């Protein structure tokens, strides 16, 4: 089974109904949280996305409060998700991806962090799969050797096979 690395553009679909919600729901139904990784930057960005949706009138205040509470409970407060730290080294390494792939610094630092994580795994470890709907991050990640799953372009009916690594 794969190791899922979450970007905010993928994770937010767990907490707000938009394109890709069904796929993300299926991922959560088929993959144990212990096989999911995130960064605190990704958590904070997901929180901020939900806040912007509330401020834009796309989500009611009570739904926003439920969403951020569920986000906190599932991602930060539980023992399930793994936390990968973004250090100064990854921020600086991310600058190369800013130049090479025209990423914003947040995405570049997350990419550098996830590439470091993937490369630190021992031989024979399950493959990593970045869950992101950010098309620029998809292109950069794949160019750098990190497989991706875009929940906006991936059928929920194919999730079980992909996360088991049978496709």
Residue pairs with C-beta under 8 A, 6 or more apart in sequence:
1 31
1 35
1 126
1 163
1 164
1 165
2 31
2 35
2 126
2 127
2 128
2 129
2 162
2 163
2 164
2 165
3 35
3 36
3 37
3 121
3 125
3 126
3 127
3 128
3 129
4 27
4 31
4 35
4 36
4 37
4 128
4 129
4 130
4 131
4 149
4 163
5 37
5 38
5 84
5 114
5 117
5 118
5 128
5 129
5 130
5 131
5 146
6 36
6 37
6 38
6 42
6 130
6 131
6 132
7 42
7 107
7 110
7 130
7 131
7 132
7 133
7 134
7 137
8 42
8 43
8 45
8 46
8 48
8 49
9 49
9 132
9 133
9 134
9 137
10 20
10 24
10 130
10 131
10 132
10 133
10 149
10 150
10 151
11 24
11 38
11 42
11 43
11 46
11 71
11 75
11 131
12 18
12 46
12 49
12 50
13 19
13 20
13 21
13 23
13 24
13 133
13 151
14 21
14 24
14 25
14 28
14 70
14 71
14 74
15 46
15 50
15 67
15 68
15 70
15 71
16 49
16 50
16 53
16 58
16 59
16 67
19 133
19 151
19 152
20 133
20 150
20 151
20 152
20 154
21 151
22 156
23 149
23 151
23 152
23 154
23 155
23 156
23 159
24 131
24 151
25 156
26 156
26 157
26 159
26 160
27 131
27 149
27 151
27 159
27 163
29 159
30 159
30 160
30 163
30 164
31 163
32 80
33 74
33 78
33 79
33 80
33 81
34 80
34 82
35 126
36 80
36 81
36 82
37 81
37 82
37 83
37 84
37 114
37 117
38 75
38 81
38 82
38 83
38 84
39 83
39 84
39 85
39 86
39 110
39 113
40 83
40 85
40 86
41 86
41 106
41 109
41 110
42 110
43 71
43 75
43 76
45 106
46 71
46 75
47 68
47 71
50 59
50 64
50 67
50 68
50 71
51 64
51 68
53 59
53 64
54 60
54 61
54 64
59 67
74 80
74 81
75 81
84 113
84 114
84 117
85 113
86 109
86 110
86 113
90 109
90 112
90 113
90 116
91 105
91 109
91 112
93 109
93 112
93 116
94 103
94 105
94 108
94 109
94 110
94 111
94 112
95 105
95 108
96 108
96 112
97 103
97 107
97 108
97 111
97 112
97 140
97 144
98 104
98 105
98 108
100 140
101 108
101 136
101 139
101 140
101 143
102 136
103 111
103 136
103 137
103 140
107 134
107 136
107 137
107 140
108 140
110 137
111 137
111 140
111 141
111 144
111 146
114 128
114 130
114 141
114 146
115 144
115 145
115 146
117 128
118 128
118 145
118 146
121 128
126 165
127 147
127 165
128 146
128 147
129 147
129 148
129 149
129 162
129 163
130 137
130 138
130 141
130 146
130 147
130 148
130 149
131 148
131 149
131 151
132 138
132 141
132 148
132 149
132 150
133 150
133 151
133 152
135 150
137 148
138 148
138 150
141 147
141 148
142 148
149 162
154 162
158 167
161 167
